[in-house]
Amino acid sequence: MGRPRKASNPTLVNGRLLCGPAAAAVKAAEQASAAGRPDEARRLFARLEARLAEADDTAWRAAAAAETAALEEARGGRLERAEGGRFRIRNRDGLDSLRAAGAIDDRQAAAGLRYRARFEAARQALPSALAIRPGGVRSGRRERPDGLAARLAEARCDVERMEAAVVARCADRRAAAEAVTVLREVAGEGRTLRELATSGHRRDRLRTRLVGALEAVREVLY
């Protein structure tokens, strides 16, 4: 069994204290230079610089990820590790945020999730919210009722029925369009009110529209 290798003493290079393998690499490069092998010394120093730069980059990424995670946690979201060791922000769900804040109750949140399931199945065939008027929802053309087209038509009819109930609660076209839009964005897409509006006044108005819309959807479903 060989004798244990003696650890290299710490070395100060350009104001940076190097220990262990990095200090040993500096010593090897210095010995090569002193022995008249400048090319070898340059290669050793270049390899060391590359490793130090990689270590700096790894440390910077870790610090940036920790800072981002802290910011997202403060906002009510969270950071999750994706494939390859990278991080991604998991979107905050608008319905969950509102329920946690007490802005909507469990029944309204459940109605929103039921709406989302049908919305996701039918979103490509839905008319624009701007085409919606009090008294009903303007439907697009109907597909031949077979297979996927039949399921799409059924989901679209379900969504239109729920949105028609939302529209029936509204006093005018502008209110109807705003109520259906916020329903689609928050209950359908999972976005938050903070994403939709920067001012507190507008967020309050959208929250009121959404609560009314979810209540209308709940009455249709239950």
C-alpha positions in Angstrom: 0.0 0.0 0.0 1.5 3.4 -1.1 2.1 6.2 1.2 -0.6 8.9 1.4 -0.1 11.9 -0.8 0.8 15.0 1.1 -1.7 17.7 0.6 -0.5 20.9 -1.1 -0.3 24.0 1.0 -2.8 26.8 0.1 -1.6 29.1 -2.6 -2.6 32.7 -3.2 -3.1 33.6 -6.9 -4.4 37.0 -8.1 -6.0 37.5 -4.6 -7.7 34.1 -4.7 -6.8 31.5 -2.1 -6.4 28.1 -3.8 -6.3 24.8 -1.9 -6.1 21.1 -2.7 -6.0 20.1 -6.4 -6.0 23.7 -7.5 -3.0 24.5 -5.4 -1.2 21.4 -6.6 -1.9 22.4 -10.2 -0.3 25.8 -9.6 2.7 24.2 -8.1 3.1 21.8 -11.0 2.9 24.7 -13.5 5.5 26.6 -11.6 7.8 23.6 -11.5 7.4 23.1 -15.2 8.2 26.8 -15.8 11.3 26.6 -13.5 12.5 23.5 -15.3 12.4 25.2 -18.7 9.2 23.7 -20.0 7.1 26.9 -20.7 4.7 25.2 -23.1 3.7 22.6 -20.4 3.4 25.4 -17.8 1.1 27.3 -20.1 -1.0 24.3 -20.7 -1.3 23.6 -17.0 -2.2 27.2 -16.2 -4.8 27.2 -19.0 -6.4 24.0 -17.7 -6.5 25.4 -14.2 -8.1 28.7 -15.4 -10.8 26.7 -17.3 -11.6 24.6 -14.2 -11.8 27.7 -12.0 -14.0 29.5 -14.5 -16.3 26.4 -14.5 -16.4 26.3 -10.7 -17.2 30.1 -10.7 -20.1 29.5 -13.2 -21.5 26.6 -11.2 -21.4 28.7 -8.0 -23.0 31.7 -9.7 -25.8 29.5 -11.2 -26.5 27.9 -7.8 -26.6 31.4 -6.1 -28.9 32.7 -8.9 -31.2 29.7 -8.6 -31.4 30.1 -4.8 -32.3 33.8 -5.2 -34.9 33.1 -7.8 -36.4 30.4 -5.6 -36.6 32.8 -2.7 -38.3 35.4 -4.8 -40.8 32.9 -6.2 -41.6 31.6 -2.8 -42.3 35.1 -1.6 -44.7 35.5 -4.5 -46.5 32.3 -3.7 -44.8 30.1 -6.4 -42.0 27.6 -6.3 -38.9 26.5 -8.3 -38.6 22.9 -9.4 -35.6 21.1 -10.9 -36.1 20.0 -14.5 -34.2 17.6 -16.6 -30.4 18.2 -16.9 -30.2 19.8 -13.5 -31.7 23.0 -14.7 -34.4 24.9 -12.8 -37.8 26.1 -14.0 -40.5 28.2 -12.3 -43.7 26.4 -11.7 -46.5 28.7 -12.5 -48.7 29.9 -9.7 -52.3 28.8 -10.3 -54.8 31.6 -10.2 -57.6 29.5 -8.7 -55.3 28.1 -5.9 -54.0 31.6 -5.1 -57.6 33.0 -4.8 -58.7 30.0 -2.7 -55.7 30.3 -0.4 -56.4 34.0 0.1 -60.1 33.3 0.8 -61.3 35.3 -2.2 -63.2 32.2 -3.5 -64.6 29.3 -1.6 -64.0 25.6 -2.2 -67.2 25.2 -4.3 -66.3 28.0 -6.6 -62.8 26.7 -7.0 -64.1 23.2 -7.8 -66.5 24.8 -10.4 -63.5 26.6 -11.9 -61.6 23.3 -12.2 -64.6 21.6 -13.9 -64.7 24.6 -16.3 -61.0 24.2 -17.0 -61.3 20.6 -17.9 -63.9 21.4 -20.6 -62.2 24.6 -21.6 -58.9 22.7 -22.3 -60.8 20.2 -24.5 -62.6 22.9 -26.5 -60.3 25.9 -26.5 -59.5 25.8 -30.3 -63.1 26.0 -31.3 -64.3 28.7 -28.9 -65.4 32.1 -30.2 -63.7 35.2 -29.1 -64.9 36.7 -25.9 -65.4 40.0 -27.8 -68.1 38.2 -29.8 -70.2 37.5 -26.7 -73.3 39.5 -26.0 -75.8 39.5 -23.2 -78.5 36.9 -23.9 -76.1 34.2 -25.3 -72.8 33.2 -26.8 -72.3 33.3 -30.6 -71.3 29.8 -31.6 -69.1 28.8 -34.4 -70.0 26.2 -37.1 -70.7 22.7 -36.0 -68.5 19.8 -36.9 -69.7 16.4 -38.1 -70.6 14.5 -34.8 -68.2 11.5 -35.1 -65.2 10.5 -33.0 -62.9 13.4 -32.0 -65.2 16.0 -33.6 -68.1 14.8 -31.5 -66.1 15.1 -28.3 -64.9 18.5 -29.3 -68.4 19.6 -30.1 -69.6 18.3 -26.7 -66.9 20.1 -24.8 -67.5 23.3 -26.7 -71.3 23.1 -26.0 -70.5 22.6 -22.3 -68.2 25.6 -22.2 -70.7 27.8 -24.2 -73.5 26.8 -21.8 -71.4 27.8 -18.8 -70.3 31.0 -20.4 -73.9 31.8 -21.4 -74.8 31.6 -17.7 -71.9 34.1 -16.9 -73.1 36.4 -19.7 -76.7 36.3 -18.3 -75.5 37.9 -15.1 -73.9 40.8 -16.8 -75.5 44.2 -17.5 -73.9 45.0 -20.8 -71.5 43.7 -23.5 -68.4 45.2 -21.9 -69.1 43.5 -18.6 -69.9 40.2 -20.3 -66.7 40.3 -22.3 -64.6 41.1 -19.2 -66.3 38.4 -17.1 -65.8 35.7 -19.7 -62.2 36.8 -20.4 -61.2 36.7 -16.7 -63.0 33.3 -16.4 -61.0 31.9 -19.3 -57.7 33.4 -18.2 -57.9 32.4 -14.5 -60.1 29.3 -14.4 -59.2 28.1 -17.9 -55.5 29.0 -18.2 -54.6 29.1 -14.6 -53.2 32.7 -14.7 -53.3 35.0 -11.7 -55.1 38.3 -11.4 -51.7 39.9 -10.8 -50.6 38.8 -14.2 -53.7 40.3 -15.8 -53.8 43.7 -14.1 -51.1 45.9 -12.6 -53.3 48.3 -10.7 -55.1 47.2 -7.5 -58.4 48.8 -8.7 -58.5 46.8 -11.9 -57.6 43.6 -10.0 -60.4 44.2 -7.6 -62.8 44.6 -10.5 -61.6 41.5 -12.2 -61.8 39.6 -8.9 -65.5 40.6 -8.6 -66.2 39.6 -12.2 -64.5 36.3 -11.6 -66.3 35.5 -8.4 -69.6 36.1 -10.2 -68.6 34.0 -13.1 -67.5 31.1 -11.0 -70.8 31.3 -9.1 -72.7 31.2 -12.4 -70.6 28.2 -13.5 -71.3 26.4 -10.2 -75.1 26.9 -10.6 -74.9 25.4 -14.1 -72.9 22.4 -12.9 -74.7 21.7 -9.6 
